[in-house]
Amino acid sequence: MKKISSLLLIYFLVSSTLFAQEKSKDTIVPKTLDEVIVIGKKLQLFQKQAKPLATIDDYLQQSAKVDMIKRGGYAWEPMINSMTTERTLITIDGMRIFGACTDKMDPITSYVEVSNLSEATIKSGQQGGCHGATIGGSIDLKRNRSGFTNLGWGTSLNTGFETNSKQKIFGSAINYAGSAFYIDTDFMFRDADNYTAGKGQEVLFSQFRKFNISTTSGFSFDKNKLMEASIIYDKATNVGYPALPMDVSLAEALITSLKFEYVPKSSKIENWETKIYYNTITHRMDDTKRPFVPIHMDMPGWSDTSGFYSKAKGVFEKHHFLVDLNSFYNRSIAEMTMYPADSNEKLMFMYTWPDVKTLYSALFLEDNIALNYHSSLKFSASLANHFNKVASELGLESLQIFYPDMKNSKNRILKSISSNYLYDVNGFSYGFGLAFGERAPSVSEGYGFYLFNSFDRYDYIGNPGLNNEKSLEGNLSVGYKTEKISTKISSSYFHISNYIVGKPDPTLIPMTIGASGVKIYTALDYATVFNTDLNLEYQFSTDFKWKGQLVYSYGKDFEKRNLPFISPLRYSSSLNYKKENFSSEIAVQGNATQTQYSPFYGEDRTPDYAVLNFDTGYSFHLDKSKWNIHAGIENILDTYYSTFSDWNNIPRKGRNFFLNMEFRY
């Protein structure tokens, strides 16, 4: 705590010094390190992307900071800076949402659709601390808003088909934008059969069906006051997970919010936004369609979250500041009921998440100082209180078998601080940052009870006595940009103390039939993670543009063992042609051989691969309507491959022809 207090004192001293040195009243907009993946307004979706109706998973993979853990044909788990969702944050319009599945079958990204999103803002490390306690970073999925644009009514219909998996896609949108009122509504439906890997191999249990309904409505009752309400309802059924021993019969989410926004007149406060929100998620795992099930199980889970944030942005001289007060209350509960083959035997029941209630409250401060027209210095700090309570008496008594002195509640203080310097002159840009952050153990890490991990085939038991995980972080970036060329290389390094992992306990007997043993969540002394990426772009002419990307990651624990899910060298390259209403692109993407895999954590070696893709699009007007058509071929050579992040080496899709169409009026 003394170290954090010292860092905070240094922050305020440096900030005051810089303020004293720079008293010019010229307004200079400071620079940021955020990465934004533009998904597009509804009406522009087909103009921005090669495959407009792809899932959000495909869009996020464009980022060098993001990898996806794939367990099936749907709902992949995002990783940021080679870290899984325990160490990262994913929000929708700033709202905290927690999945209800102990096996991570329902990442937050699965509850939105590309047709109702405008962009995904990716922040690395403590840059994402404004949304809560994190180590690896954050992704904020921002939804479409028409705003008070006086455009009147607008409608659109879109449809798509993919030959591999026979996926059918249908969507529609109705929007109205006036001077004081707007409403955006969106519907999307997807239905897919099993897909086939390269060379025609069918991947069983990879089917899914889902629909998503989204509505956002805003009303301006004064020129500088806005009230906005939004709702998302998402329901997926018959979702197969070929890399797991169970499928999903239902994944259902209701996400609601009410926001008040105020823009003061003649004030140093530019914007003040307050939002209250509530979301509830129901998830049911299902093994009734699997052959040779040793014992039938029902595994439902529920997650309810209510929260708020109130943040004010302002400018004072060269200081662009943000103050954010936020809090949430979450209840996570999951059950497992086992049905013996002999109906005369008793059912077996236990809580895998023992009704864990979490109350989190935090204050986040940020000051982005525009030193001059070429450089800026950003400081941020947060202080949070994290409180857990096990509400189920049965669940508490079950965990007390392993931890006799365990109490039903635990309180933690979480701290973070970061600083970043950016310099930009004559097309060159440089960035450097240092940060410290903490996180609390997740519900599974702290309170999970016999959670089976099919990757390493161990049952996992939580540890409520774990210390906070702590990270020291450094980042560096160098870029150069002209009218024709854009290049940037960025790197980040994390030294994570009390690194939480599962370690085998040979004295315990597994509960899952066929499990290799039992692991207890514990903390290693430390682990290190390094990531670097190079992004290149060259505009040959007004019609031709080339893009390239190289990404390399490295991760070790304190005993020099490789960490799991660390990407080998991966690359992508694309050549795009666009002239008037016609566009076309050819692209290649791949990985090198995974040589630094981790047998200790259940990994094996994955070979190198390369995949070739092609797409083309055309737009035209017909009377008062506009039509957009995109078609293409993915994995043209029908390559059979599996990546480092594919759970249990599940193969990815083989050759796939797709057609996306939009009608807009």
Disulfide bonds with the S-S distance in Angstrom:
none
